[in-house]
Amino acid sequence: MYRVLVFGMTDNYGGVERVIMNYYHQFDNKKIHFDFICNTQNKMAYENELIKNGSKVVHTIPKIKNPMRYFKQLNSFFKINGTNYDCLWFNVNNLVNIDCLKLAKKYNFSKIIVHSHNSRIMEEGLKGIIKKQIHYYNREKINKYATHYWACSNIAADWLFPKKVRSEVTIIKNAIDLDNTAFSSQKRNFIRKKYNLEDSFVIGNVGRLHFQKNQLYMLDILKNVINIIPNAKLVLVGDGPDREKIIKRLKQLKLENNVILAGIQQDMKAWYSAFDLFLFPSVFEGLSVALLEAQANGLPIISSDQVSPKEIKINPNIKFISLNKDIKYWTGEVKKFEFQKRINYLDVKKNFKEHGYEIKSAARRVEQKLLN
């Protein structure tokens, strides 16, 4: 049995977590066993399911709370259990904290995979500046610890890896299970009835409430959209640090009756199916899982062009717009998409297979990369 230790899962049901789980469900559990280590004392996303499937989930105290205790816990785990694992699968958005890499190297893991999932630091201000400096410092010595380099897109590879190893990076596509997010008229009707959206033009977004995802900008767009589409509603699925800013802003714009903050949800098939348009003006992305899921649902999409358009575009009913365009331009594009139709499931399936984002075939390739 090939044993893999996975780092990178958090207590948030986010894109990285969904990518890992999509592959986890497809791998042959008679060949590969997965355990997980996470830098949080909260219950990890999907933890109950993972434990039920026989995986071990190890928690450490967050490094920011008590660095000495954190490192003691981490070192103790690797010292006692390090010889049990063949591989560390290290999933990250940046290289600010590479302690797991150092310990995997110290305790002789034969394979150490660093997998990049984003394209810049998530924080702004002084904290962001400091983290960026640490990231670039660790970036230059990543080859001392890693044996393999993976990334979800070319921009994510450029961000995480220095030029000296860039040619060695393998692009691992954020493949998804189409059946989990395929359109369902039954689920659409349930959500729209439950939230009184039956007669609405529903604009949806899925993502962490965070400046990266640009939900505050969506509120400004919506304020203009309702002047030309009076029955427009915006549904934000997710939670995060910008929640209070968003609530404050929608009150200022008097949009309380036009916006639903749905929080974290797990039945994403239902929510994507309830939308009429997916709006995604992200400031940056590695390769968005939400954009892939929205396309798997066949949804018409308007996105910023900061999302690796050439790599993310699978269906034809998606439009990319520069964030330099003003609100009026974005509003006009939303109006043009008011009667844009979904892509049917058979065409979606064909498109995903052609682009390599269908999970069953993608998982077979990644499984071989893990084992060989």
MIFIGU-271510 format. One record per residue: residue in three letters; z, x, y of N, C-alpha, C, O, CB in turn. Coordinates in steps of 0.02 Angstrom, whole numbers, plus 50000, padded with zeros to 5 digits. Each point is the difference from the previous one (the first is absolute). Glycine has a CB too. Layout:
# residues N
AlaZXYZXYZXYZXYZXY
...
END
This chain:
# residues 372
Met500005004249940500004995850060500005004450063500425004450007500194986549930
Tyr498925007850107499955003750063500454996650050499944994050012498875009749964
Arg501655000050055500514997150043499885001950073499955005950017500884994449887
Val499144994550139499845001050071500584997450042500264994549989498515004449988
Leu501445005250071500504997950050499624998350064499625004150026501305003349922
Val499204986650077499634997550058500464999950061500554997149998498704996049928
Phe500535010050128500354999750064499544996450050499405000949999501265009849978
Gly499644985250067499614996850053500104992650006499794997050049499395011749933
Met501144988349969500174992950004500614999150045500455004249999499074993649885
Thr500494996950156500564998550044500244992949986499804996949951499765011050138
Asp500884989649955500234993149992499534995050035500144994050004501035010249989
Asn498274998350031499504995750034499424998549953499745004549967500595000550146
Tyr499474988749885499414998149959499375001550040499654995450022501014995649917
Gly499205015550070499455002150043499405002449960499964999249939500865003850147
Gly498704999949951499375002149970500085005449947499694999549947499784997650159
Val500945008049907500105005449952500304997249935499795001749945500365006750149
Glu500344987349915500324996949941499504996049959500015000249938501084999350125
Arg498474996849971499524995849964499485004449964499784998349945500394992450139
Val499635014849947499535004649968500305002749935499694999849947499815003350166
Ile501114999449892500335002849940500074994849946499865001449941500765006750132
Met499594985949945500104994749951499344997749969499974998449941501054998050121
Asn498455003449978499354998049973499795004749944499754997749948499934997650163
Tyr500435011249898499835004849948500504999749942499815000349942499675007150146
Tyr501154992049929500544999749950499864994549949500095001149940500735003150145
His498954990049938499884994449954499425001449952499964996949947500484995550141
Gln499115012149931499405001249960500055005949953499645000449950499734994750143
Phe501095009649921500055005949958500264998249930500364995149991499845011850111
Asp499614997049849500204999049931500725002549991500135006049999498674995249961
Asn501684994150033500715001949995500185003149933500575002049990499694989050090
Lys499255009449875500125003649937499845007550009500205004249959499534985349976
Lys499915011950119499825007050014500425003050057500185005849999498664991749962
Ile501314998350090500335002650060500624995850015499994993949999498915010150047
His501664999549967500614996750022500145001950073499955005950019500514994249861
Phe499724994950160500135001250071500744998650016500274994849981498545002250046
Asp501505007650009500644998950032499905001050075499515002850022501145001049875
Phe499844993750142499924999950072500625002750035500564998749979498674991550011
Ile500665013750062500565002550041499864998150072499455001250026500785008449894
Cys500274987550113499894997650069500575001950045500585000349980498764990249975
Asn500485010850107500475002450051500304994150038499954999550061499395011249951
Thr500984984749950500344994350028500514997349951499915000649939499084996550130
Gln501555000149956500504997049956499884992549992500334996749960500495011950076
Asn498704988750003499804993049992499594999249937499725004849974500304993550150
Lys499934995549851499584998749942499275001450018499754997650051501064993749906
Met498865012650002499315002050012499544994049987500144995849958500125016250011
Ala499184987850067499504994949987499805000249926499885005349972499694995650148
Tyr500394993349849499814999249930500495003049951499845000949941498994999150097
Glu501785001749985500475003549956500174996149937500015002949945500455002650156
Asn499684988049906500184996149941499455000149947500135000749941500574991950132
Glu498685006749950499435000149955499935006749965499875000349939499554991350133
Leu500675013849966499935006749972500535001449947499855002749947499675001250161
Ile501104994249906500545001049952499894995849937500115002349944500685000050151
Lys498984991649916499854995649943499465003149955500014999049939500294991050131
Asn499245013749960499465003249962500215006749970499605003349967499594991050107
Gly501445007749936500255006149969500015006150045500205005449978499394990049918
Ser500215003850167500025005750047500705000850028500374995150008498425003150021
Lys501395007949985500645001550032499885000750076499515003050021500915002949874
Val500044991350144499955000550073500625003750025500574997749991498754991550018
Val500575016550024500555004250024500034999550076499495000750034500385007249868
His500724990850125500104999550072500385006150026500465002449967499534985050025
Thr499835014950067500415004950036500204997050067499674995450025499755014449917
Ile501094992850087500174998150068499445002150046499725005449990501534995649986
Pro498574995150075499485002250047500185006750032500575001250019499134986850003
Lys499815016449982500125006750027500284999750071500425004150018498655000349910
Ile500694990950111500204999550070500744998350007500325001750050498524994849979
Lys501455000049920500704998050004500485005749986500505000950034499154987749931
Asn500185015449984500445005549981499585005249964499954999949938501064992450052
Pro498685012450047499545004949970500315004049943499665001249949499784999550160
Met501185001549898500315004149949500114996149935499865002549946500705004350144
Arg499704987149917500124995849941499344998149967499944999949939501124995750113
Tyr498445003049990499344998249975499725005849957499774998849944500024993950157
Phe500235013349925499715005649963500405001549937499725002049949499855002850159
Lys501084994349895500425001149941499814995149945499945001949942501005002250131
Gln498964989549946499804994949951499315001649971499894999449939500804992050122
Leu498855010549983499325001349978499975006149954499694999849947499884995250160
Asn500765010349913500015006249960500324998849932499775002649950500275004250156
Ser500504989349894500354998449938499544996349952499995001449940501094998250122
Phe498554995649964499544996249957499475004649970499884999849939500324990050131
Phe499495014449971499475004449975500285005249951499675001749951499704996650156
Lys501225004149907500315005149957500134997249930499885003349949500645002150151
Ile499734988449898500184996849936499394997349964499945000449939501184996850109
Asn498414999949991499444996249970499325003250006499514997649971501154992550053
Gly499305015450014499355003050014499585001649939499394999150001501125005450099
Thr499814997849846499625001849940499734994049963499615000749953501105009450038
Asn499504983850030499764993949966499314997850024499694995749969501505000850019
Tyr498575006650067499384997550031499445005249998500125006050005500574986750069
Asp498715004749918499405004150001499695000350069499655004850017500164992349864
Cys500314997650159499624999350062500424996650054500384995449986498565004049948
Leu500995003050128500264996550059499404997150037499545003650018501485004149992
Trp499004985750001499484996650039500324998350067500384995150006499025000049891
Phe500455008950154500345000050064499574996350051499515002750026501075008349948
Asn499604982750040499614995650044500314999950070500574997950008499074995149894
Val499985009150149500295000750067499494998450055499405000149990501385008549965
Asn499504989950104499604999150060499995006450042499565000850042500724987149958
Asn500205016549989500055006350037500395005049958500254998449947499694995650165
Leu500115012249913500345005349963500655002150035500185005949999498714998049956
Val501444991450077500625001650035500555001849949500385004750012499304987650083
Asn500365004149850500505001349949499655001949935499704995749967501124996250088
Ile499215014449926499685002249938500515002849950499835004149958499134998650108
Asp501664994949938500535002549956499834998849927500135004349958500704993550132
Cys498894996349893499824998649931499485005049974500025002049942500234985850077
Leu499285014050024499495004949980500325006749983499845003149950499324991150123
Lys501295008049970500335006549989500405000049935500005004949963500064996850162
Leu500284992749862500414999749939499574999449937500175002749948500754992150120
Ala498535001549938499554999649943499725006849982499925001749941499784986550091
Lys500155015850019499765006849990500555004349969499895003849953499314995050145
Lys501405000549929500575004049977500164998749926500165004649962500304995250154
Tyr499484993749864500174998249931499384999249956500014996549949501004997950095
Asn498455009049976499425001349957499624993849975499814999749942500805010450024
Phe499294985150079499544994649984499305003049991499785003950042500934987450022
Ser498955006949884499345003149988499464997350047499525003550015500804998049865
Lys499764992350143499524997150047500384996950058500464996049990498715001849917
Ile500635003950154500314997350060499444997350045499625003850031501385004349963
Ile498954985350008499464996750038500274997650067500494996450003498955000049889
Val500235005750161500164997350067499454995150018499415001750001501205009050035
His499594983149979499534994550011500094997350071500534997350016499484999649860
Ser499485003950166500034998050070499784992750009499494997949973500285013950061
His500644984450004499874992850009499914997950072499924994050014500725004249883
Asn499385006450150499924998050070499665005550040499805005149972501224987650020
Ser498925006250074499605004850039500355002550063499695003450041499324990849916
Arg501645004250051500385002950055500744998149994500184996049957498815003550117
Ile501435003349970500714998550001500104992850023499664997650045500625014549979
Met500204984549944500124992950015500424998950063499964994750031499955003149847
Glu500495007350142500444999250057499665002350065499555004149999501444997549926
Glu499254995750130499765002150066500555003850036500555000849974498684989250033
Gly500625012550054500505003350042500235006749972499645003249962500724985750074
Leu500235013249985500275006649981500085000749925499865005249971500744995350139
Lys499634994149858500095000149927499335001449966499965003949952501014988150058
Gly498515004850015499335001049972499755007150010499695002949955500084985150065
Ile500375014850039499785006950015500345005049953499675004449973500154992350148
Ile500835002449870500385004649956499744999549928499895005049967501134993950108
Lys498894994949902499764999049931499315003049990499855002949948500834986650044
Lys498905009950059499325002749995500025007549993499615002949962499964987550106
Gln500875012949970500065007349996500235002249930499755004949972500514995550151
Ile500244995949849500245001649933499444998949949499915003949954501274992950079
His498464997749976499444998449955499505005849998499805002249946500354985550078
Tyr499645014650033499495005350002500275006749974499625003949971499864990450127
Tyr501165006849910500315006149973499984999849923499795004849968500964996350134
Asn499474993349870500004999349927499304999649971499885002049943501224992150066
Arg498445003250030499304999349978499705006749981499625000549952500274989550123
Glu500275015149963499705006649989500255003449937499705004849976500184996250146
Lys500684996649851500265003249940500024995249940500345001349950500345006150122
Ile498944987249933500004995049947499745002949935500204997849945499644993250141
Asn499715013849919499705003049939500515004149961499875001949942499034998450116
Lys501685001249972500525003649964500334995549947500295002449951499915004650150
Tyr499754986549909500364995349957499534995449960500124998849941500825001650140
Ala498544997149951499564995249966499505003449954499785005650012500344986850086
Thr499725004149848499465002349955499374995850008499455002349985501425001849934
His499224989750104499434995550008500084996150066500554998550022499325000549852
Tyr499564999550157500004996750065499594993649996499405000149983500725011150076
Trp500194983249957499684993450000500054996850068500465001450038499804997249839
Ala499274997050140500024996350062499634993449992499544999549959500535011350108
Cys500134984249972499684993449995499354999750039499604995549989501534999549997
Ser498755009850058499385000150040499915007050028500455004249994499674983550036
Asn499305013549998499875006750029500445001350060500235005750010498604993549950
Ile501304995750081500425001150059500725001449979500355004050033498914988550035
Ala500975004449878500675001349974500045007049971500525003350005499634984549971
Ala499305014649995499985006849973500025005150057500365005049996498984991049904
Asp500285002850152499995004550058500685000650033500195005350025498614991749994
Trp501574997449981500664999950032500525003949961500405003750029499314985150019
Leu500295010549886500555002849961499885007249976500485003749989499774984849976
Phe499125013450027499875006449967499645005050046499564998050038500384995949854
Pro500255012450105499675005250042499315001649973499834998349943501295006550086
Lys498484998450012499315001649981499965004249937499514999449962500195000050158
Lys500795004849868499975004549942500014996449933499815002849949500755005750121
Val499684985249930500004996249936499574993650005499954996249952501205008450023
Arg498564994250084499654993650011499464998849948499894994249979500345006950142
Ser499425004049857499464999149951500254998049931499624997849958499725010650106
Glu501314992449925500304998349935500264992949997500244997849948500065014250039
Val499664984350069500294993350003499574995049962499394999850008501135002950103
Thr499814993249849499664994549964500154993450036500584998550013499505007849877
Ile499414989950125500104993450030500164995149945499604998749955499615003950142
Ile501394994549907500234994949952499984993350037500394998850046500365009549890
Lys498804987550044499904993850037500584995149990500284999549946498495002150043
Asn501404994950065500534995049997499754993749964499964994650030500545009950077
Ala499334996349831499714994549961500514994449989500605001349997498635006949947
Ile500524985850050500444994249993499764995549943499435000349978500845000250145
Asp500204995349855499854994949950499744993950037500384996650035500515007849884
Leu498474994350075499694994550038500324993349986500054995850045498895010649954
Asp501274992549939500294993549982500654998650038500174994150010499305007049877
Asn500885004150134500644998950035499904997550071500474997150029500015011949902
Thr498934992050098499894997850069499374995850009499814998350056500775012049981
Ala499104987949907499404995850004500164993250030500564997549994498965008449906
Phe499994991250134500104993650034500214994549952499734999349945499435004150139
Ser501344992649938500234994249962500054994150047500405000050047500245007449872
Ser498964987550070500024994050043500674996449991500264997150048498485001749944
Gln501535001449948500654996749988500555003350041500404996650032499225000349852
Lys500405009750114500525003650038499874999450075500474999650040499675008549865
Arg499234991850115499834999150071500294993450024500334999850052498605006949934
Asn500944988049978500244993450020500764999750003500284996750044498684998349906
Phe501375008350002500735000049998500295003250063500444997050033499535003449842
Ile499805005650142500265003550059499844996250064500434999250043499445011749897
Arg499524986750067499804996650061500384993550010500154998150057498725007149932
Lys501274991449956500404993850006500735001650017500304996750042498934997649876
Lys501045010850048500715001850010500135002150072500534998450028499535005249853
Tyr499474999950150500105002650068499624996050053499915002250056500255009149893
Asn499624982750032499664995550047499395003350032499914999850061501184994749962
Leu498495008549934499415003650024499354996749977499465002950006501215007649992
Glu499384983449977499434996749970499414999150047499425000349979501374993949947
Asp499355004850138499464998950048499925006050047499734999250056500484988549938
Ser500015018149985499995005950043499475005149979499805000249942501424998150079
Phe498565005750027499605005949986500505005749994500275002350050498684993350012
Val501175006749877500555004649987499765007349999499605002049958500974989049976
Ile499685012850115499875007150004500605003549967500574998850020498735000150088
Gly500575005349843500555003249964500005007550007499495003250013500474987549908
Asn500635012250069500085007249997500565001549951500504996449997499105005150123
Val500325003949841500505002149952500165007350014499565004250001500054987649912
Gly501035009650099500195007050013500695000550030500294995150023498515007649992
Arg501455003349985500655001450031499964998450074499515001650033500755007449882
Leu500274987950112500024998550071500175006650036500595001850007499754985949974
His499155015750042500065006950022499415001650045499464997049992501165006449902
Phe499475001250153499475001350048499355002049967499464998750027501405004850054
Gln499184999649859499395002049964499554994049987499395000550006501255008849941
Lys499664985050036499624994149982499794995850060499574995749995501055004249897
Asn499705001450166499764997350064500054992450006499564996850028499675012849976
Gln501324987649970500084992750003500094997550072499814994350015500695006049871
Leu499795003850157500084997950070499324998850033499924995450040501165011149967
Tyr498444997549975499324999150025499704993549974499624996750035500235015849972
Met500324985849932499754993749971500244993950040499644995150008500355010349879
Leu500624995050138500264994550041499594999250064499874994450021501285007549932
Asp498665003750077499584999650060499324997049984499724996150039500885013950009
Ile499134991949894499354997249980500084992549988499584996150023500085014849924
Leu500874987150018500114993049985500064995850064499754994450003500815008949891
Lys499784999450157500094996350063499324998150029499934994650028501145011649994
Asn498444998149970499334998550025499624995649951499614995750021500385015250040
Val500114990249875499634996249949500144992550005499554995949992500485014149933
Ile500614988250087500164992850000499684996350059499984993850001501105009049943
Asn498665000950104499624996750054499324997549977499724995350028500875011950054
Ile499154996049865499344998149976500024997149928499534996849977499975012050097
Ile501074992649891500124996949935500714997150003500475003349977498735004849960
Pro500884985950090500674997350013500444999349939500625000150005498864993850088
Asn500225005449848500414999149939500145006749964500205000049942499314988650046
Ala500405016950047500115006649970500755001349991500414998550044498535005750008
Lys501234998649891500695002149985499975007149972499525001949966500864986250011
Leu500145015950037500055006849974500585000349951500564998050017498955006850089
Val500374997849834500525000949950500085007549987499525003349980500234985449968
Leu500865013950062500155007049987500455000449939500564997750000499345005250123
Val499835000249824500385000949938500255007249998499615004750000499704986549939
Gly501355009550058500305006750000500615000150045500154995250034498735009949943
Asp501475000650021500585000950043500025007350022499635004149973501024986649968
Gly499775010950107500045006950023500335000650068500264995250026498725007149910
Pro501025003850091500385001550061499774996450063500384999550048499835011449901
Asp499174986650051499744996650061500124992550000499744996550044499415012349962
Arg501234988749947500104992849995500274996950064499744995050025500465006549853
Glu500325001650150500314997150061499525000650060499984995550042501165007549913
Lys498485002550049499515000650053499484994549996499794997250050500395015249952
Ile499614986149937499494994849989500284993150020499654996150032499845010849874
Ile501134991750073500304993650018500064999350076499854994750028500795005449864
Lys499575005250140500074999950073499324998950034499944996150047501055011649944
Arg498504995849983499344999450030499694993249989499684997350046500175014849936
Leu500234984949960499694993549989500354994650042499684995050018500005008549866
Lys500964997550131500344995450045499745000750071499914995050035501115005549892
Gln498875005750094499725001250067499324996850008499834997350053500805013449953
Leu498974989549940499334997250002499984992649983499474996849999500105014449971
Lys501034986050016500074992949981499574998449938499634995149999500595002050122
Leu499855007149829499614999249938500444998049941499795000649942499415007950101
Glu501414989149971500464998449946499714995049950500145000449940500795001750138
Asn498654993349946499714994949956499355002349968499704996349961500834995150110
Asn499265014649945499355002549974500075006049954499515002449973499974993450130
Val501145006549887500115006049959500534998649947500524997250015499165010250082
Ile500184994749842500484999649945500165007049977499565003749979500004984949986
Leu501085013250038500235006449972500254998549930500564997749990499765007050125
Ala499264996749836500144998049931500475004749964500264998449946498634996450052
Gly501235011250030500435004949967499665003149939499394999449992501604994150048
Ile499415009849918499735003249940499874994849947500444995949985500185014850042
Gln498794989449945499804995249949499745003749939499775005750005499954985750083
Gln500325005449854499765003249939499384996649971499605003349967501575000250010
Asp498754990150033499404996649975499445000750051499844995450037500864996349898
Met499005014350066499495001450051499364996249989499634998750047500875012449966
Lys499354987049925499414995849987500044993650041499504997950029500425006849854
Ala500684992350121500084993850037499895000950075499674995950032501155000449881
Trp499455009250115499955001050072499295001950022499754997350049501445006249951
Tyr498495001049963499315001750018499564993749994499554999050041500625012949919
Ser499954984149990499604993949990500104995050056499554996250017500535005549860
Ala500524998450154500144995350054499655001950066499914995850044501185001949901
Phe498725008650061499695002450063499274997950003499664999049949501145010850054
Asp498954989650059499294998950012499675006450025499405001149992500824986950034
Leu500185016350005499765006450027500565005149994500584998450013498624995750067
Phe500635012049901500485005449997499895004650059499465002850009500604996549865
Leu500465001450168499955004150061500425006349990500584999649982499244990150092
Phe499875016249939500335006249982499855005550051499635004749986500294992149893
Pro500385002850181499865005050053500455006249995500295002050050499354988650023
Ser500415012349868500455005849989499825005950043499415001250015500764994949869
Val500345007650137499915006050040499775005949956499625004250022501274991750059
Phe499355004249857499795005249952500164997549930500434995749991499755013750093
Glu499484993449866500114998349930499805006049957499605004250021500204983550000
Gly500485012849920499745004549949499424996449967499425001750011501715003949969
Leu499034989349980499524995249975500394993749984500394999949952498815009250001
Ser500714985850087500434994149998499934995949936499454997849982500485002050140
Val500634999349843500014995649942499904992750022499664996249966501105011849972
Ala499534990150119499934993250024499264998350013499784994449986501375006350065
Leu498485004149977499294998750012499614999249935499534996149996500555010550111
Leu500124997249842499684999249935500174993349969499574996649973500485015850011
Glu500594985650021500214993549972499664994250036499794995249968501315009950001
Ala498834995550097499664994750038499274999449978499734994549995501045007550103
Gln498915003749888499314999949976499974997249929499524996549983500215013350091
Ala500774991749885500034997349932500054992450002499774996649954500765013950006
Asn499774986850093500054992850009499364997050029499924993950003501315007650014
Gly498305003050003499374997750029500034998450074499514997650028500234998049862
Leu500835005750141500124998050070499525003450050499845005849992501344992449977
Pro498604998050082499695003350058500525004250035500584998150004498594992450009
Ile500635015450012500485004750028499735003050064499425001750006501005000949879
Ile500034997950165499875003950061500545005450002500604998550001498874991650062
Ser500315016249938500465005649997499845005050055499445000250026500684998249850
Ser500375005650141499855005850043499585004949960499954999649939501134998850126
Asp498625006349970499595005149965500415006249982499725005249983499284990650080
Gln501675003649940500445005649984500254999649928500575002049986499774998650134
Val499244997049835500234998549932499555003249946499984997649944500514991750099
Ser499145016049975499515003049955499474994949979499934998449941500945009650017
Pro498754989350091499534994449986499525001449943499864995549960500235001650158
Lys499655009049877499515001449948500304999549930499654998249952499755009150128
Glu501244994349915500324999949934500314993249984500054998249941500185013950072
Ile499984984250038500364993749988499534994049994500194994949971500775009850091
Lys498434995849964499554994249999499714998749931499655004249972500084998050148
Ile500434992049853499774998149934499564993750005499464999749970501575005349977
Asn499214990150090499624993750011499625000350066500195003750045500674990049887
Pro498625002350075499615000050063500324996250058499815001150057499194999949872
Asn501484994650056500284995750053500605003250035500524996750010499084993449927
Ile500335016350081500535003650035499685003550061499475003049995501204998749898
Lys499674997850164499755002950062500525004950026500604998550002498734991150026
Phe500445016449992500455005150027499895000650075499445000450024500555005949866
Ile500564993850148499975000150073500455005650026500545001249974499234986450030
Ser499995015850048500395005250032500594996950038499934994850031499045012549978
Leu501614996049988500584997850039499895001150074500404997750041500345004849861
Asn498745001150116499835000950071499674993850029499964999250061499915013049919
Lys499894983349977499724993750023500574995650027500565000249973498485000549943
Asp500824995450136500534996050031500144993649960499654998349953500035006450159
Ile500854991949910500224993849967499444994849999499914996449950501265005950086
Lys498464997350017499454995150004499495001249945499764995249969500395004050155
Tyr499705007149862499515001649947500284998049932499654996849961499905012850108
Trp501074992149917500324998249936500014992449992499874997349947500835013250057
Thr499474986150051500034992749998499324997049983499944995349960500985004950125
Gly498565002649945499324997649987499805001049927499674995749971500035006950146
Glu500515003049853499845001249930500374995249954499734997749950500075014350077
Val500824986449991500374995049961499644993350002499934996649949501165009350076
Lys498674992250034499624993850006499385000049956499844995049968500585003850150
Lys499235006949880499405000549957500174999249926499594997549961499905010150125
Phe501124994449896500204999749929500334993349982500224999149943499945013350060
Glu499874982950044500364993749987499714996449939500384996949962499875002250160
Phe499105001249869499694996449944499705004849948499594998049959500174992550119
Gln500465015849924499785004849950500294998149932500584998149996499355011150092
Lys499674991249860500224997849934500305005749959499865005950011499254985349992
Arg501315006849949500255004749950499435002349954499504996549991501644998150014
Ile498955011449967499565002349947500264997149934500605000149988499105010750076
Asn499864986749893500244997149937500235005449951499825005950007499394984550010
Tyr501195007649934500355004749956499525004449961500135006049993500794985849998
Leu498535005549984499545004049960499695005650041499915005649976499854984449954
Asp500075008550133499725005250044500545005250018499865005950004499324985750042
Val501435006049965500555004650015500115004849942500055006150010500504985150061
Lys499465006249869500115004149940499455005349994500145005849985500434984549958
Lys498825007650068499435004649997500075005550052499895005949985499374984849972
Asn500925007450105500075004850054500555005149986499925005950013499674985450067
Phe500975006449894500565004449986499835005049944500195005950004500614985150033
Lys498875006749913499805004549945499525005350025500065005949982500114984849936
Glu499355007250123499505004850026500325005350044499775005750001499394985349995
His501385007350039500335004750046500595003749968500315004250032499344988450062
Gly500505005949843500535003649965500704997850016500485003749988498765005650011
Tyr500844984650026500674997550019500274994849952500494996650015499225005850102
Glu499984996849825500244995349949500495003849956499835005349972499094987750030
Ile501695004449990500565004049974499915002149927500205005649982500524988450097
Lys498995001949880499975001749928499605006449988500225004449964499884983450008
Ser499315012650058499595006049991500295006050039499975005649976499024987050008
Ala501295006150076500305005450039500605003049964500105006150001499514988350105
Ala500795001349862500615002349966499845004649941500365004749987500224984850048
Arg498875009149931499815004349944499855007150024500175004949968499374985149972
Arg500135010450119499845006650027500635003750022500085006049987498814989650051
Val501565000849996500625003250024500455001949942500335005250002499584988350104
Glu500125002349843500405001749942499785006649969500425004049980499764983849999
Gln499175013250017499745006349972500195005950044500145005449975498924988349974
Lys500955005250117500195005450046500745001849992500205005850007498914990450074
Leu501304998849904500715001349988500105003949935500415004749998499884984850064
Leu499365008649886500115002949934499685006949990500235004049960499834984549999
Asn499405012850080499635006349990500195005450050499735005549998499344987849955
END
